[in-house]
Amino acid sequence: MPAALAALAASEQGKFWEFHDLLFVNYNKLNDQKIDEIAQTVGLNLEEYEKKKKDPAIQQKVNQDLLDGQRAGVRGTPTIFINGILLRDRSLKGFQATIDKQLQRHSKNSTKPSS
């Protein structure tokens, strides 16, 4: 939650992707201090950044994303969906099998005569 709020606060200053990339590089070291260090590293206006992290609109967006993910069956990141189907086998064969199945399904549906 703190990292998500911080990333959206950074986005308000046009620094989302820089912030995002450093969050992922440091994923195993994330705590409030590390997140604030990242904010300094990307050159955020820290006063604005702190205000935005507490902004109810940003907090609501993170909460909505969390709820949407839970409803969709997301239990962690990364979670991958192919054509709305949760990919459980993330091996190359798993990707290929799921994509092939969806393509076959789409192909069958597109060749049915319309009524």
Buried (B, 14 or more C-beta within 10 A) or exposed (E): EBBBBBBBBBBBBEBBEBBBEBBEEBEEEBEEEBBBEBBEEBEBEEEEBBEBBEBEEBBEBBEEEEEEBEEEEBEEEEEBEEEEEEBEEEEEEBBEEBBEEBEEEEEEEEEEEEE
